[in-house]
Amino acid sequence: MIADRGESLAVTTPNPKPPTAERGSARPDVDPAGSAHDSGRPALESSGAVRRSGGAVLEPAHAPLESSGAARGPGGAVLEPVGEVAAANCVLIGSADRALRVELERGLRLAGYAVRAVPDVRSVARGVERPPDALVLDAELPGGGADLVTALRAAGSVLPICVVGARTSLRDRVIALNSGADDYLMKPFAMAELVARLGALLRRSQSLPRAPRTRTVVGPLLLDRTGRLVTVYGREVRLTRREFDLLDQLAGAAGEVQTRRALLRQVWGFDFATDTNTIDVVLGSLRRKLAAADAPKLIHTVRGIGYVLREPC
């Protein structure tokens, strides 16, 4: 799994005879110094010390998490905050190794990222339809991870992709990078290094001018701006020009409430206050057509403010 080389550890000798819990007690005993002892489990709550086999207590050289505010990754690595780069971004993880998925997901969440983790190539392909901000792909993923990366690049995707793998030969690394991956990290690796590499990839990608998004996926709904096409569960929904433009405006800022006045300005070009019921008429027709295609409720009214298009619950 992930070998953590992100911190130095000092070894101290524990009390030779730690107090034992009374039979039936659910709480670990506490010694006079106030440190918790619970056989087989880390004692992080008060001191940040970790107990290993043989009874030795390993105390991180760093300050405890509670006082320092640092996030600790799998294996105990201290993850430095990465600020706005992480806070605004979602990482998709693709790995058939459940233990690796869990550790990567936990470490990246602690570093401030939103995370989605999936176990196979097909799930990764579905996951990128709702585009994440970066992809971490296990080189050992069954089903052709390298082929998926090649297909994404052929489709014009500029998604930052970091491949992690145990294959150490130069040829394997070259294949991964030539398929379109932006970076290759060999196992075992420190969680802090993966966080740093993702931060660098995201800063680089966000500094590039972005082409307008041609497709938006919200739940079962797909909106294709190039072909002015809307599908629900893969079936086309025929819309009028105004219905499409209204849905496009809502989908382009999915999850954000848009005021009636803003919609009138963006869709109809009205740059002044008006009491027209135009939005209500077009929105009512749009909702009925989506419902007829078996779409869940996607467009919600925020009373007194406007409307929002959200992922289905």
Residue, then its C-alpha position, 0 to 999 in steps of 0.5 A: m500500500i502507501a508507504d508514508r515517508g512524510e514525517s520523522l518518528a521518535v520512539t519512546t518506551p511505554n509503561p511496562k504494565p499499562p492499567t487494564a480495563e475492568r471487565g465489561s468496560a467500553r472505555p480504555d483505562v487512563d494512566p496517571a499521565g492521562s494517555a489512553h491505552d486500548s490494546g491493538r488501537p492507536a491512541l491519537e485522541s490526547s497525545g497523537a501517539v501511535r502504538r505498534s506491535g511489541g508495545a512501543v509508542l511512536e510519537p510523531a515529531h510534529a505537534p498533535l493535530e488538535s493544536s497544529g491544525a494539520a491534516r494527517g493522511p493514511g499512515g500518519a503523514v502530515l498533509e499541508p493545507v493546499g488552500e483554494v486549489a483543493a477547496a474548489n476541486c473534485v478528484l475522481i479515483g479509479s482503482a480495483d484495489r479497495a484498500l488503495r481506494v479507501e486510503l487515497e479517498r481518506g488522504l485526499r479528503l483530509a487535504g481538502y478535496a472532494v472525492r469520488a472513488v470507483p472500482d473499474v474502467r467502466s465506472v471511470a468512463r461514466g464518472v468523467e461524463r460529470p467531469p471531475d477536476a482531476l483523475v487519479l488512475d491505478a495503472e493496474l486497473p483491469g479493463g484498459g486504463a491506458d486505453l481509457v486515457t487515450a480515448l479521453r485525449a482523443a475526445g479533446s479532454v484536458l482533464p489532469i490525469c495522474v497514474v499511480g502504479a507498482r510497475t517500475s520499468l521505464r517502458d511502463r512509465v513511458i506507455a502511461l505518459n504517451s497514452g496521455a497521462d500528465d504524471y506517473l507516481m510509483k508505489p509505494f509513495a507518500m500521500a503528501e507527494l500525491v497531494a503536492r503533484l495534484g496541486a501542481l497539475l491543477r494549478r497548471s490546468q487552471s492557468l490555461p484558457r478554457a474552451p467553452r463546455t459543450r456538454t453538461v450532465v446533470g443526473p440522467l440529463l445530458l445537454d449538448r450545446t453543439g448539436r442543441l440536443v437534450t437527452v434523458y436516459g439516452r432518449e432525445v427530448r425535443l425542445t423549442r429554442r426558448e426551452f433549450d436556452l432556458l435549460d442551458q442557462l440553468a444547467g450552465a450554473a447547476g446548483e446555483v440559484q438564478t433570479r428571474r431577472a437574470l434569466l430574463r436578461q440572459v435568455w430573452g435579452f430583457d435588461f429591465a424589470t418586468d412583470t411578464n409571465t414568460i418564464d413561467v410559461v416556458l418553464g412549465s412546458l420544459r418541466r412537463k417535457l422532462a417529466a414525460a421522459d421520466a426525468p426526476k425533478l431537476i428544476h426547483t423553484v426558490r420562492g421569491i428569488g428564482y430557479v435552480l437546477r440540481e442533481p436528483c437526490 
